[in-house]
Amino acid sequence: MLKPASGFKGLSIAATDGDIGSVRDLYFDDATWTVRYLVVDTGSWLPGRQVLISPLSVKGESQGDRVAVNITREQVQNSPSIDTDKPVDRQQEEALARYYDQRFYWEGPYRWGLLAYPGMPPVPADTAPISPELVPADIAARERAPSGDPTLRSTRDVTGYSIAARDGDIGHVEDFLVDGRAWAIRYMIVDTRNWWPGKHVVISPEWITTVSWPDSTVHVGVTRDAIKAAPEHDPSRPFERDYERQLFEHHGRRKYWEWESR
């Protein structure tokens, strides 16, 4: 199920022994566009503090206005202190993963290291990585790029970024659609008001060629005409697989649900 990133804001986080606060933001890594942490404001319980909760701690998908996690309030209270207003580095992530006894998501062939998605049994450590021919060329190219450790980005901060097609700007990021099982950002919802008034389109992160973070601009490898001719996105209707299939076939791209399942 795909859920808008904005829909997570304000959701209560329920530990095994009581609520710990509410979601303030989502952090994703800029290599795979996967949500790595929920930024949780602990409110009156731990005044003045925000904590990071990994989807690896989440029990299933969010239900109503609550997200259940398999950790205790005491664990959260004693977790490593991280200033969420500053960049989170890999050393801090390692400390957090060790504290919660979680595997490093960056060590392994899959989106979550040895897991395709949180909650599934780990695959053997010697399992071969996904065959290169099953991976879309644009993703494989980004994975080969010597960019160092991915940087965590805030969905709140990236909202408003400009989206540039091959032949000109098409609008700005209004929201994101998050896969509640894999915690992958499957699409950016783009408001095209200055180019195509009254319309919204969806762009997959897999179609990104480069991101100019200093300029707050995302460049995608599709043309404006191709975007205009694509199946129209209606924000008032459920986001269904049939629509996704039409969208990927229109742009001549491999369907993520097919190659990821392999």
Residue pairs with C-beta under 8 A, 6 or more apart in sequence:
1 61
1 179
1 180
1 181
2 177
2 178
2 179
2 180
2 186
2 187
2 239
3 62
3 177
3 178
3 180
4 175
4 176
4 177
4 178
4 189
5 26
5 35
5 155
5 159
5 175
5 176
5 177
5 178
5 185
6 159
6 175
8 23
8 26
8 38
8 62
8 67
8 178
9 23
9 24
9 25
10 22
10 23
10 65
11 22
11 23
11 62
11 65
11 66
11 67
12 19
12 21
12 22
12 65
12 66
12 67
13 19
13 20
13 21
13 22
13 23
13 38
13 40
13 53
13 66
13 67
13 69
14 20
14 66
14 67
14 68
14 69
15 69
15 71
15 72
15 73
15 75
15 76
16 69
16 70
16 71
16 72
17 72
17 73
18 73
19 45
20 40
20 42
20 45
20 46
20 51
20 69
20 73
20 76
21 40
21 41
21 42
21 43
21 45
21 46
21 51
22 40
22 41
22 43
23 38
23 39
23 40
23 41
23 67
24 39
24 40
24 41
24 50
25 38
25 39
25 84
25 154
25 155
25 156
26 35
26 37
26 38
26 39
26 154
26 155
26 156
26 178
27 35
27 36
27 37
27 38
27 39
27 52
27 88
27 152
27 153
27 154
27 155
28 34
28 35
28 36
28 152
28 153
28 155
28 185
29 36
29 150
29 151
29 152
29 153
30 150
30 151
30 152
30 153
30 211
30 213
31 142
31 143
31 147
31 150
32 111
32 150
32 184
33 184
33 185
33 205
34 105
34 111
34 112
34 182
34 183
34 184
34 185
35 55
35 155
35 178
35 183
35 184
35 185
36 54
36 55
36 93
36 105
36 152
36 183
37 52
37 53
37 54
37 55
37 88
37 152
38 52
38 53
38 54
38 55
38 58
38 67
39 50
39 51
39 52
39 84
39 154
40 50
40 51
40 52
40 53
41 50
42 49
42 50
42 51
42 76
45 73
46 76
46 77
49 81
50 84
51 76
51 79
51 82
52 82
52 84
52 88
52 96
53 69
53 71
53 76
54 96
54 97
54 100
54 102
54 105
54 118
55 118
55 183
56 100
56 102
56 103
56 105
56 112
56 115
56 118
57 69
57 70
57 71
57 100
57 102
58 67
58 68
58 69
58 70
58 118
58 119
59 68
59 69
59 70
59 119
60 68
60 119
61 180
61 181
62 180
71 100
75 99
75 100
79 96
79 99
79 100
80 92
80 95
80 96
80 99
82 88
82 92
82 96
87 151
87 152
88 152
89 149
90 106
90 149
93 104
94 104
97 103
97 104
97 105
103 112
103 113
103 114
103 115
103 122
104 113
105 111
105 112
105 113
105 115
106 113
106 149
106 150
107 113
107 114
108 114
108 115
108 125
109 127
109 128
109 129
109 130
110 116
110 123
110 130
111 117
111 182
111 184
111 260
112 118
112 182
114 122
114 123
114 124
114 125
114 127
115 122
115 123
116 123
116 182
116 260
117 181
117 182
117 183
118 181
118 183
119 181
130 259
130 262
131 262
132 140
134 259
134 262
135 143
135 259
136 206
136 253
136 254
136 259
138 206
138 207
138 208
138 209
138 221
139 206
155 176
155 185
158 173
159 173
159 174
159 175
159 176
160 172
160 173
160 216
161 172
161 173
161 216
161 217
161 218
162 169
162 171
162 172
162 215
162 216
162 217
162 218
163 169
163 170
163 171
163 172
163 173
163 188
163 190
163 203
163 217
163 218
163 220
164 170
164 217
164 218
164 219
164 220
165 220
165 222
165 223
165 224
165 226
165 227
166 220
166 221
166 222
166 223
166 224
167 223
167 224
168 195
168 224
169 194
169 195
170 190
170 192
170 195
170 196
170 201
170 224
170 227
171 190
171 191
171 192
171 193
171 194
171 195
171 196
171 201
172 190
172 191
173 188
173 189
173 190
173 191
173 218
174 189
174 190
174 191
174 200
175 188
175 189
176 185
176 187
176 188
176 189
177 185
177 186
177 187
177 188
177 189
177 202
177 239
178 184
178 185
178 186
179 185
179 186
182 260
184 256
185 205
186 204
186 205
186 256
187 202
187 203
187 204
187 205
188 202
188 203
188 204
188 205
188 218
189 200
189 201
189 202
189 233
189 235
190 200
190 201
190 202
190 203
191 200
192 199
192 200
192 201
195 224
196 228
199 232
200 233
200 235
201 227
201 230
201 233
202 233
202 247
203 218
203 220
203 222
203 227
204 248
204 253
204 256
206 253
206 256
207 220
207 221
207 222
207 251
207 253
208 218
208 219
208 220
208 221
209 219
209 220
209 221
210 219
211 217
211 218
211 219
212 218
212 219
222 251
226 250
226 251
229 250
230 247
230 250
230 251
231 243
231 246
231 247
231 250
233 243
241 257
244 255
244 257
245 255
248 254
248 255
248 256
